[in-house]
Amino acid sequence: MLRYFCLLAVVLVGAKSASAPWIKPCQLSDNACVLASANAIVPFMAPGIPEWNMKSLDPMKMDIVKSEQSGLKLTFRNTVVDGMKGCKVDGIKVNKGKQQLLIRCDVTLSGNYTLTGQLLIFPVEGEGPYTLSIRDIVIKVVANIETVDGPDGKPHWSITSWKHNYNIKTSTVFHFSNLFNGNKVLADPVSKFMNDNWREVMDEVAGPIVYAIVSNTVDSVKAFYAAVPSSELHIA
Ligand SMILES: *[C@@H]1O[C@H](CO)[C@@H](O)[C@H](O)[C@H]1NC(C)=O
C-alpha cells in the first residue's frame, strides 16, 4: 500500500523523466511537490508494469497467508486484494538515506479461508469463501536506502531494509461463508460478534495480512527503483 515509490516522483513544472512522462521529479526538499507527485504516480503503479518487473498491486494476488495467534489458526488462500489504486499518500519524506511514507487505503480482500481455534471468547471453525473490507487503513513504511550502480551504469536507489506499522481508522467488515459448516445457529452470533468487535479481531488476525500487502508493494517499489535511475526521480 504503500506506494511509496511515490516518494520519488514529484512535480516541478516542466521537469520529467526520460523513462515515463508520469514521473515528475521534484527537489527532495520541496515536500509539497514530493507529496503531489507521489499521489499522481499511484494510479500508474497500481496496475503493474511488466516491462519493469512490477506486478499488479490492484488487483493484488496472494496465494496463501497464514495467521496463527492466541490459539486461533486462520489461513487465506487465493486471495485477491482490490482497491489499492485509490490509496492516498498522506505524508512523505524522501532523502537519499531514508524514505518514509504514510498512506491511507480502502481495500477489499476476497478468497477462501479456513479458520479453527479460539476467537477471543468463541471457539470457531469454518472453511469456505470470505471477504474482508477494510476502510481507512493507514500504513507507515520506513525504508533504508542505498544508492548503487545499475546495469545501465547509472546510480539507482535500492531499498536495503524496511519496517512498517498500521492503524485501521474506520472499520472492517467480515463475511466468512460457511462458518461451522453452515450451521446458522452457531455461525450467526459469531459473525455478529466479529463485526461488532472488528478492531479486537483485527488485532488478532491482521498482522500477516497487512505484512503481505506491504511486502508486495515494497517489491514493486524495488523493481521501480531498479528500472529508473535515481537522477530521473528527483532534481539534484
Ligand atoms: C474456493 O474453494 C472452492 C471449493 O474448493 C473452489 O471451487 C473455488 O474456486 C475457490 N475459490 C478461490 C478464489 O480459490
The ligand as an SDF file (V2000), in Angstrom:
LIG
                    3D

 14 14  0  0  0  0  0  0  0  0999 V2000
  -12.6410  -21.6720   -3.1230 C   0  0  0  0  0  0  0  0  0  0  0  0
  -12.8590  -23.0380   -2.8830 O   0  0  0  0  0  0  0  0  0  0  0  0
  -13.8800  -23.6030   -3.7110 C   0  0  0  0  0  0  0  0  0  0  0  0
  -14.1130  -25.0240   -3.2470 C   0  0  0  0  0  0  0  0  0  0  0  0
  -12.9080  -25.7130   -3.0980 O   0  0  0  0  0  0  0  0  0  0  0  0
  -13.4490  -23.5020   -5.1570 C   0  0  0  0  0  0  0  0  0  0  0  0
  -14.4510  -24.0190   -6.0090 O   0  0  0  0  0  0  0  0  0  0  0  0
  -13.2070  -22.0420   -5.5110 C   0  0  0  0  0  0  0  0  0  0  0  0
  -12.7300  -21.9410   -6.8250 O   0  0  0  0  0  0  0  0  0  0  0  0
  -12.2010  -21.4270   -4.5400 C   0  0  0  0  0  0  0  0  0  0  0  0
  -12.0940  -20.0150   -4.7800 N   0  0  0  0  0  0  0  0  0  0  0  0
  -10.9210  -19.4120   -4.9110 C   0  0  0  0  0  0  0  0  0  0  0  0
  -10.9310  -17.9290   -5.1020 C   0  0  0  0  0  0  0  0  0  0  0  0
   -9.8770  -20.0360   -4.8890 O   0  0  0  0  0  0  0  0  0  0  0  0
  1  2  1  0
  1 10  1  0
  2  3  1  0
  3  4  1  0
  3  6  1  0
  4  5  1  0
  6  7  1  0
  6  8  1  0
  8  9  1  0
  8 10  1  0
 10 11  1  0
 11 12  1  0
 12 13  1  0
 12 14  2  0
M  END
$$$$
